[in-house]
């Protein structure tokens, strides 16, 4: 029940913001990253909610990255499967309908399509300082 509710909420945010899609962000090989929702929170001055659609081609990935230190992220896989590692935690595969979160200051070292033959999509919902314009910072190698 909870997972289906989370998926329904993520899908509703995605569909309601799809017409607003803008601000393509730098991704990795075979990754398209688009801000699809951006709204200031009226009851939390200085904070906004931003929806980011991440679309991976078969075998696609995002470079290792971090996010603004003010951000909390709740990500839901919409299609396919995503292989992910946050900080030094275990590598996990999340399938459509499953979710994970990233806390302020986390490092997202691995984010990729788990399939070499099918596309994958996830919706990352950020709660972040409204003034933040950059949402992804590549990890310097």
Secondary structure, DSSP 8 states (H G I E B T S, - for coil): -HHHHHHHHHHHHHHHHGGG-EEEE---TTEEEEEEEEEE-TTSTTEEEEEEEEEE-TT-EE-SEE--TT-EEEEEEEESEEEEEETTS--EEEETT-EEEE-TT-EEEEEEES-SSS-EEEEEEEEEETT-----EE---
